[in-house]
Amino acid sequence: MGKGDRRTRRGKIFRGSYGTTRLKKKKLKKKAAEAAKAGKVEGQ
């Protein structure tokens, strides 16, 4: 367990990869990003 272990979070950070232990943040779609910027919540 450490930087060389691909299964651990530290290993994924070291390698620069993503997976179950280190999830990538999803990018917002254009409309959702604009609504979030304006402070509006969708569906209300």
mmCIF file of the N, C-alpha and C atoms, coordinates in Angstrom:
data_MODEL
# 
_entry.id   MODEL 
# 
loop_
_atom_site.group_PDB 
_atom_site.id 
_atom_site.type_symbol 
_atom_site.label_atom_id 
_atom_site.label_alt_id 
_atom_site.label_comp_id 
_atom_site.label_asym_id 
_atom_site.label_entity_id 
_atom_site.label_seq_id 
_atom_site.pdbx_PDB_ins_code 
_atom_site.Cartn_x 
_atom_site.Cartn_y 
_atom_site.Cartn_z 
_atom_site.occupancy 
_atom_site.B_iso_or_equiv 
_atom_site.pdbx_formal_charge 
_atom_site.auth_seq_id 
_atom_site.auth_comp_id 
_atom_site.auth_asym_id 
_atom_site.auth_atom_id 
_atom_site.pdbx_PDB_model_num 
ATOM 1   N N  . MET A 1 1  ? 0.848   -1.186 0.000   1.00 0.00 ? 1  MET A N  1 
ATOM 2   C CA . MET A 1 1  ? 0.000   0.000  0.000   1.00 0.00 ? 1  MET A CA 1 
ATOM 3   C C  . MET A 1 1  ? 0.888   1.242  0.000   1.00 0.00 ? 1  MET A C  1 
ATOM 4   N N  . GLY A 1 2  ? 0.690   2.042  -0.979  1.00 0.00 ? 2  GLY A N  1 
ATOM 5   C CA . GLY A 1 2  ? 1.474   3.265  -1.081  1.00 0.00 ? 2  GLY A CA 1 
ATOM 6   C C  . GLY A 1 2  ? 1.351   3.862  -2.456  1.00 0.00 ? 2  GLY A C  1 
ATOM 7   N N  . LYS A 1 3  ? 2.342   4.642  -2.825  1.00 0.00 ? 3  LYS A N  1 
ATOM 8   C CA . LYS A 1 3  ? 2.322   5.324  -4.127  1.00 0.00 ? 3  LYS A CA 1 
ATOM 9   C C  . LYS A 1 3  ? 2.329   4.356  -5.308  1.00 0.00 ? 3  LYS A C  1 
ATOM 10  N N  . GLY A 1 4  ? 2.913   3.191  -5.132  1.00 0.00 ? 4  GLY A N  1 
ATOM 11  C CA . GLY A 1 4  ? 3.000   2.222  -6.218  1.00 0.00 ? 4  GLY A CA 1 
ATOM 12  C C  . GLY A 1 4  ? 1.753   1.370  -6.398  1.00 0.00 ? 4  GLY A C  1 
ATOM 13  N N  . ASP A 1 5  ? 0.845   1.432  -5.414  1.00 0.00 ? 5  ASP A N  1 
ATOM 14  C CA . ASP A 1 5  ? -0.362  0.599  -5.456  1.00 0.00 ? 5  ASP A CA 1 
ATOM 15  C C  . ASP A 1 5  ? -1.469  1.310  -6.223  1.00 0.00 ? 5  ASP A C  1 
ATOM 16  N N  . ARG A 1 6  ? -1.849  0.770  -7.368  1.00 0.00 ? 6  ARG A N  1 
ATOM 17  C CA . ARG A 1 6  ? -2.860  1.389  -8.237  1.00 0.00 ? 6  ARG A CA 1 
ATOM 18  C C  . ARG A 1 6  ? -4.251  1.403  -7.616  1.00 0.00 ? 6  ARG A C  1 
ATOM 19  N N  . ARG A 1 7  ? -4.486  0.522  -6.653  1.00 0.00 ? 7  ARG A N  1 
ATOM 20  C CA . ARG A 1 7  ? -5.823  0.404  -6.065  1.00 0.00 ? 7  ARG A CA 1 
ATOM 21  C C  . ARG A 1 7  ? -6.115  1.462  -5.003  1.00 0.00 ? 7  ARG A C  1 
ATOM 22  N N  . THR A 1 8  ? -5.075  2.055  -4.437  1.00 0.00 ? 8  THR A N  1 
ATOM 23  C CA . THR A 1 8  ? -5.284  3.021  -3.360  1.00 0.00 ? 8  THR A CA 1 
ATOM 24  C C  . THR A 1 8  ? -5.423  4.436  -3.903  1.00 0.00 ? 8  THR A C  1 
ATOM 25  N N  . ARG A 1 9  ? -6.041  5.283  -3.110  1.00 0.00 ? 9  ARG A N  1 
ATOM 26  C CA . ARG A 1 9  ? -6.224  6.690  -3.493  1.00 0.00 ? 9  ARG A CA 1 
ATOM 27  C C  . ARG A 1 9  ? -4.871  7.370  -3.724  1.00 0.00 ? 9  ARG A C  1 
ATOM 28  N N  . ARG A 1 10 ? -3.929  7.127  -2.832  1.00 0.00 ? 10 ARG A N  1 
ATOM 29  C CA . ARG A 1 10 ? -2.591  7.743  -2.940  1.00 0.00 ? 10 ARG A CA 1 
ATOM 30  C C  . ARG A 1 10 ? -1.898  7.288  -4.223  1.00 0.00 ? 10 ARG A C  1 
ATOM 31  N N  . GLY A 1 11 ? -2.042  6.023  -4.561  1.00 0.00 ? 11 GLY A N  1 
ATOM 32  C CA . GLY A 1 11 ? -1.453  5.493  -5.789  1.00 0.00 ? 11 GLY A CA 1 
ATOM 33  C C  . GLY A 1 11 ? -2.061  6.128  -7.027  1.00 0.00 ? 11 GLY A C  1 
ATOM 34  N N  . LYS A 1 12 ? -3.371  6.365  -6.993  1.00 0.00 ? 12 LYS A N  1 
ATOM 35  C CA . LYS A 1 12 ? -4.055  6.984  -8.129  1.00 0.00 ? 12 LYS A CA 1 
ATOM 36  C C  . LYS A 1 12 ? -3.642  8.450  -8.280  1.00 0.00 ? 12 LYS A C  1 
ATOM 37  N N  . ILE A 1 13 ? -3.495  9.152  -7.179  1.00 0.00 ? 13 ILE A N  1 
ATOM 38  C CA . ILE A 1 13 ? -3.040  10.545 -7.220  1.00 0.00 ? 13 ILE A CA 1 
ATOM 39  C C  . ILE A 1 13 ? -1.626  10.598 -7.799  1.00 0.00 ? 13 ILE A C  1 
ATOM 40  N N  . PHE A 1 14 ? -0.760  9.682  -7.369  1.00 0.00 ? 14 PHE A N  1 
ATOM 41  C CA . PHE A 1 14 ? 0.621   9.618  -7.843  1.00 0.00 ? 14 PHE A CA 1 
ATOM 42  C C  . PHE A 1 14 ? 0.687   9.352  -9.343  1.00 0.00 ? 14 PHE A C  1 
ATOM 43  N N  . ARG A 1 15 ? -0.151  8.423  -9.825  1.00 0.00 ? 15 ARG A N  1 
ATOM 44  C CA . ARG A 1 15 ? -0.167  8.067  -11.249 1.00 0.00 ? 15 ARG A CA 1 
ATOM 45  C C  . ARG A 1 15 ? -0.956  9.060  -12.093 1.00 0.00 ? 15 ARG A C  1 
ATOM 46  N N  . GLY A 1 16 ? -1.877  9.792  -11.455 1.00 0.00 ? 16 GLY A N  1 
ATOM 47  C CA . GLY A 1 16 ? -2.723  10.733 -12.193 1.00 0.00 ? 16 GLY A CA 1 
ATOM 48  C C  . GLY A 1 16 ? -3.909  10.059 -12.855 1.00 0.00 ? 16 GLY A C  1 
ATOM 49  N N  . SER A 1 17 ? -4.352  8.934  -12.287 1.00 0.00 ? 17 SER A N  1 
ATOM 50  C CA . SER A 1 17 ? -5.488  8.212  -12.856 1.00 0.00 ? 17 SER A CA 1 
ATOM 51  C C  . SER A 1 17 ? -6.708  8.341  -11.945 1.00 0.00 ? 17 SER A C  1 
ATOM 52  N N  . TYR A 1 18 ? -7.840  7.891  -12.451 1.00 0.00 ? 18 TYR A N  1 
ATOM 53  C CA . TYR A 1 18 ? -9.091  7.952  -11.706 1.00 0.00 ? 18 TYR A CA 1 
ATOM 54  C C  . TYR A 1 18 ? -9.720  6.575  -11.672 1.00 0.00 ? 18 TYR A C  1 
ATOM 55  N N  . GLY A 1 19 ? -10.647 6.375  -10.753 1.00 0.00 ? 19 GLY A N  1 
ATOM 56  C CA . GLY A 1 19 ? -11.327 5.089  -10.629 1.00 0.00 ? 19 GLY A CA 1 
ATOM 57  C C  . GLY A 1 19 ? -12.287 5.124  -9.463  1.00 0.00 ? 19 GLY A C  1 
ATOM 58  N N  . THR A 1 20 ? -12.620 3.958  -8.930  1.00 0.00 ? 20 THR A N  1 
ATOM 59  C CA . THR A 1 20 ? -13.591 3.854  -7.847  1.00 0.00 ? 20 THR A CA 1 
ATOM 60  C C  . THR A 1 20 ? -13.109 4.577  -6.596  1.00 0.00 ? 20 THR A C  1 
ATOM 61  N N  . THR A 1 21 ? -11.833 4.479  -6.296  1.00 0.00 ? 21 THR A N  1 
ATOM 62  C CA . THR A 1 21 ? -11.302 5.088  -5.076  1.00 0.00 ? 21 THR A CA 1 
ATOM 63  C C  . THR A 1 21 ? -11.015 6.575  -5.246  1.00 0.00 ? 21 THR A C  1 
ATOM 64  N N  . ARG A 1 22 ? -10.959 7.041  -6.492  1.00 0.00 ? 22 ARG A N  1 
ATOM 65  C CA . ARG A 1 22 ? -10.694 8.461  -6.762  1.00 0.00 ? 22 ARG A CA 1 
ATOM 66  C C  . ARG A 1 22 ? -11.539 8.890  -7.950  1.00 0.00 ? 22 ARG A C  1 
ATOM 67  N N  . LEU A 1 23 ? -12.716 9.374  -7.650  1.00 0.00 ? 23 LEU A N  1 
ATOM 68  C CA . LEU A 1 23 ? -13.665 9.738  -8.693  1.00 0.00 ? 23 LEU A CA 1 
ATOM 69  C C  . LEU A 1 23 ? -13.363 11.113 -9.264  1.00 0.00 ? 23 LEU A C  1 
ATOM 70  N N  . LYS A 1 24 ? -13.678 11.276 -10.532 1.00 0.00 ? 24 LYS A N  1 
ATOM 71  C CA . LYS A 1 24 ? -13.517 12.552 -11.224 1.00 0.00 ? 24 LYS A CA 1 
ATOM 72  C C  . LYS A 1 24 ? -14.778 13.372 -11.031 1.00 0.00 ? 24 LYS A C  1 
ATOM 73  N N  . LYS A 1 25 ? -14.635 14.681 -10.848 1.00 0.00 ? 25 LYS A N  1 
ATOM 74  C CA . LYS A 1 25 ? -15.807 15.550 -10.767 1.00 0.00 ? 25 LYS A CA 1 
ATOM 75  C C  . LYS A 1 25 ? -16.382 15.712 -12.159 1.00 0.00 ? 25 LYS A C  1 
ATOM 76  N N  . LYS A 1 26 ? -17.699 15.575 -12.260 1.00 0.00 ? 26 LYS A N  1 
ATOM 77  C CA . LYS A 1 26 ? -18.360 15.715 -13.554 1.00 0.00 ? 26 LYS A CA 1 
ATOM 78  C C  . LYS A 1 26 ? -18.487 17.187 -13.897 1.00 0.00 ? 26 LYS A C  1 
ATOM 79  N N  . LYS A 1 27 ? -18.279 17.509 -15.168 1.00 0.00 ? 27 LYS A N  1 
ATOM 80  C CA . LYS A 1 27 ? -18.439 18.883 -15.633 1.00 0.00 ? 27 LYS A CA 1 
ATOM 81  C C  . LYS A 1 27 ? -19.915 19.167 -15.845 1.00 0.00 ? 27 LYS A C  1 
ATOM 82  N N  . LEU A 1 28 ? -20.330 20.381 -15.497 1.00 0.00 ? 28 LEU A N  1 
ATOM 83  C CA . LEU A 1 28 ? -21.717 20.784 -15.700 1.00 0.00 ? 28 LEU A CA 1 
ATOM 84  C C  . LEU A 1 28 ? -21.964 21.090 -17.169 1.00 0.00 ? 28 LEU A C  1 
ATOM 85  N N  . LYS A 1 29 ? -23.184 20.833 -17.610 1.00 0.00 ? 29 LYS A N  1 
ATOM 86  C CA . LYS A 1 29 ? -23.559 21.201 -18.969 1.00 0.00 ? 29 LYS A CA 1 
ATOM 87  C C  . LYS A 1 29 ? -23.684 22.715 -19.034 1.00 0.00 ? 29 LYS A C  1 
ATOM 88  N N  . LYS A 1 30 ? -23.648 23.286 -20.219 1.00 0.00 ? 30 LYS A N  1 
ATOM 89  C CA . LYS A 1 30 ? -23.630 24.732 -20.407 1.00 0.00 ? 30 LYS A CA 1 
ATOM 90  C C  . LYS A 1 30 ? -24.805 25.426 -19.711 1.00 0.00 ? 30 LYS A C  1 
ATOM 91  N N  . LYS A 1 31 ? -26.030 24.928 -19.917 1.00 0.00 ? 31 LYS A N  1 
ATOM 92  C CA . LYS A 1 31 ? -27.211 25.542 -19.302 1.00 0.00 ? 31 LYS A CA 1 
ATOM 93  C C  . LYS A 1 31 ? -27.160 25.442 -17.784 1.00 0.00 ? 31 LYS A C  1 
ATOM 94  N N  . ALA A 1 32 ? -26.763 24.305 -17.279 1.00 0.00 ? 32 ALA A N  1 
ATOM 95  C CA . ALA A 1 32 ? -26.679 24.095 -15.835 1.00 0.00 ? 32 ALA A CA 1 
ATOM 96  C C  . ALA A 1 32 ? -25.603 24.991 -15.221 1.00 0.00 ? 32 ALA A C  1 
ATOM 97  N N  . ALA A 1 33 ? -24.507 25.186 -15.941 1.00 0.00 ? 33 ALA A N  1 
ATOM 98  C CA . ALA A 1 33 ? -23.419 26.031 -15.453 1.00 0.00 ? 33 ALA A CA 1 
ATOM 99  C C  . ALA A 1 33 ? -23.859 27.492 -15.388 1.00 0.00 ? 33 ALA A C  1 
ATOM 100 N N  . GLU A 1 34 ? -24.593 27.928 -16.409 1.00 0.00 ? 34 GLU A N  1 
ATOM 101 C CA . GLU A 1 34 ? -25.094 29.306 -16.430 1.00 0.00 ? 34 GLU A CA 1 
ATOM 102 C C  . GLU A 1 34 ? -26.106 29.534 -15.313 1.00 0.00 ? 34 GLU A C  1 
ATOM 103 N N  . ALA A 1 35 ? -26.971 28.557 -15.081 1.00 0.00 ? 35 ALA A N  1 
ATOM 104 C CA . ALA A 1 35 ? -27.975 28.661 -14.024 1.00 0.00 ? 35 ALA A CA 1 
ATOM 105 C C  . ALA A 1 35 ? -27.304 28.696 -12.651 1.00 0.00 ? 35 ALA A C  1 
ATOM 106 N N  . ALA A 1 36 ? -26.274 27.895 -12.478 1.00 0.00 ? 36 ALA A N  1 
ATOM 107 C CA . ALA A 1 36 ? -25.543 27.863 -11.212 1.00 0.00 ? 36 ALA A CA 1 
ATOM 108 C C  . ALA A 1 36 ? -24.820 29.188 -10.979 1.00 0.00 ? 36 ALA A C  1 
ATOM 109 N N  . LYS A 1 37 ? -24.300 29.764 -12.058 1.00 0.00 ? 37 LYS A N  1 
ATOM 110 C CA . LYS A 1 37 ? -23.594 31.039 -11.972 1.00 0.00 ? 37 LYS A CA 1 
ATOM 111 C C  . LYS A 1 37 ? -24.549 32.159 -11.564 1.00 0.00 ? 37 LYS A C  1 
ATOM 112 N N  . ALA A 1 38 ? -25.780 32.111 -12.112 1.00 0.00 ? 38 ALA A N  1 
ATOM 113 C CA . ALA A 1 38 ? -26.778 33.132 -11.824 1.00 0.00 ? 38 ALA A CA 1 
ATOM 114 C C  . ALA A 1 38 ? -27.429 32.915 -10.458 1.00 0.00 ? 38 ALA A C  1 
ATOM 115 N N  . GLY A 1 39 ? -27.210 31.754 -9.858  1.00 0.00 ? 39 GLY A N  1 
ATOM 116 C CA . GLY A 1 39 ? -27.771 31.461 -8.544  1.00 0.00 ? 39 GLY A CA 1 
ATOM 117 C C  . GLY A 1 39 ? -29.159 30.851 -8.611  1.00 0.00 ? 39 GLY A C  1 
ATOM 118 N N  . LYS A 1 40 ? -29.577 30.432 -9.782  1.00 0.00 ? 40 LYS A N  1 
ATOM 119 C CA . LYS A 1 40 ? -30.893 29.819 -9.948  1.00 0.00 ? 40 LYS A CA 1 
ATOM 120 C C  . LYS A 1 40 ? -30.768 28.313 -9.778  1.00 0.00 ? 40 LYS A C  1 
ATOM 121 N N  . VAL A 1 41 ? -31.827 27.719 -9.216  1.00 0.00 ? 41 VAL A N  1 
ATOM 122 C CA . VAL A 1 41 ? -31.851 26.273 -9.061  1.00 0.00 ? 41 VAL A CA 1 
ATOM 123 C C  . VAL A 1 41 ? -32.848 25.714 -10.054 1.00 0.00 ? 41 VAL A C  1 
ATOM 124 N N  . GLU A 1 42 ? -32.419 24.705 -10.818 1.00 0.00 ? 42 GLU A N  1 
ATOM 125 C CA . GLU A 1 42 ? -33.279 24.111 -11.830 1.00 0.00 ? 42 GLU A CA 1 
ATOM 126 C C  . GLU A 1 42 ? -34.415 23.339 -11.175 1.00 0.00 ? 42 GLU A C  1 
ATOM 127 N N  . GLY A 1 43 ? -35.616 23.435 -11.760 1.00 0.00 ? 43 GLY A N  1 
ATOM 128 C CA . GLY A 1 43 ? -36.765 22.689 -11.274 1.00 0.00 ? 43 GLY A CA 1 
ATOM 129 C C  . GLY A 1 43 ? -37.608 23.448 -10.268 1.00 0.00 ? 43 GLY A C  1 
ATOM 130 N N  . GLN A 1 44 ? -37.318 24.702 -10.029 1.00 0.00 ? 44 GLN A N  1 
ATOM 131 C CA . GLN A 1 44 ? -38.125 25.490 -9.092  1.00 0.00 ? 44 GLN A CA 1 
ATOM 132 C C  . GLN A 1 44 ? -38.732 26.674 -9.790  1.00 0.00 ? 44 GLN A C  1 
# 
